[in-house]
C-alpha cells in the first residue's frame, strides 16, 4: 500500500533503493490517485535506469506545476510565472519557440510601458524552466538556448551619502532603523537580513554568518561586525530565533515603512537594495580591494562572469570593516567642518537665514 490520505488528498509514498519518494496526487478520488500513483512508480523506475521519457505534448501549465512542486523554484520564478502562464499555459512545451517568445515580448510592450530588462527577466525564467524540463527528460533539448535578449541600458546605482544616512535613520521606524544600519555595515540583501537567525551570530568573535542567501557563494559567508552593528545586536541578544522582528513577529515586507522613512527624511528616493551598493562603494573608496568586497557581499563572480572566486581570509575582512568605519568617521568629520564653516560664513555676512544671535 503506497497511497495514504492526508487532509482529503491522497499522497503516494514509494520506497526505492532505500530512499522514500513522496508526491501529492492532488486529488481525493481514489481511482485517479491510483492512476497517478502507478505513473509515479513508472517515472521513478525509468529514472532509476536512466531512461528518459520525453513528454513533448505536456502543456506548459503542467510543466510549471511540476517545476513549482519539484524544481526548487525561487520566489522570482513564482512571480514571473504569473505573467508567463496566461500566454504560454495552454501551449505544448514542444511548441514553445523563439517566434512565440517574440510575440510574447511584443504583447508585454503593448500592454504597458516597461523596460527591455523587465521582459528579459521573464524570458530568463521561462528558459530556466525549460532547462529543468530537459534535465527531467520531458524535452530532448531547450528551444530557447540561444534566444535573443533586448539590449539593456545600465542604470546609475544610487549611493546614500552620510548626511542622507543620518536623516534616513532619524526618520525611520525603530525596527527599520536596525535593519538599515545592518545593511549599511554588512552589505547584506534584504532577504538575507530578514531571514538572519540569532544562532548564527558569534558575539565572542564579533562575526555574523549569513543564514540564507540568494546565491550559493553568499550562503554561510562570514561578515565581521562593525562597532555599531555589534552594539545593535548585543542590545537585543537572544539565544535563537530571527534577529530582526516586529513586536516579536517575523518581518515579511518593509516596502511601506521604507517609503514612509524616505518621505519623512526628505531625501531623494532610492531602493533598499541601494544600501548594498552604498556598502560596496564605501569599501571601494576606503581602499578595500575588489576580491575582499566580493567575499564580504557573497559575490562569486561579480560583474564579470568569467572571474574566479578568490578565497579571502578573515583578518582581511576584519581590516576591510575597520577601513569602512574609519572612512565613515572621516566623512562625518568633514561634514561637521563644513557645517561650522557655513555657519561662520553666514554670521559674517549677516545672512537672515543664519542663526539668530542671542539678546
ABEGO torsion letter per residue (X at the ends): XABBBBGGBBBBBBBBGGBBBBBBAGBABAAAAAAAAAAAAAAAAAAAAGBBBBBAABBAAAAAAAAAAAAGBBAAAAAAAAAAAAAAAABBAAABBAAAAAAAAAAAAAABBBBAAAAAAAAAAAAAAAAAAAAAGABABBAAAABBBBBBBBBBBBBBBAAAAAAAAAABBAAAAAAAAAAAAAGBBAAAAAABBAAABBAAAGBBBBABBABAAABGBBBBBBAAAAAAAAAABBABEBABBBGGBBBABAAAAAAAAAAAAGBBBBBAAAAAAAAAAAAAAAGBBAAAAAAAAGBAAEABAABBBBBBBAAAAAAAAAAAAAAAAAAAAAAAAAAAAAAAAAAAAGBAABBBBBX
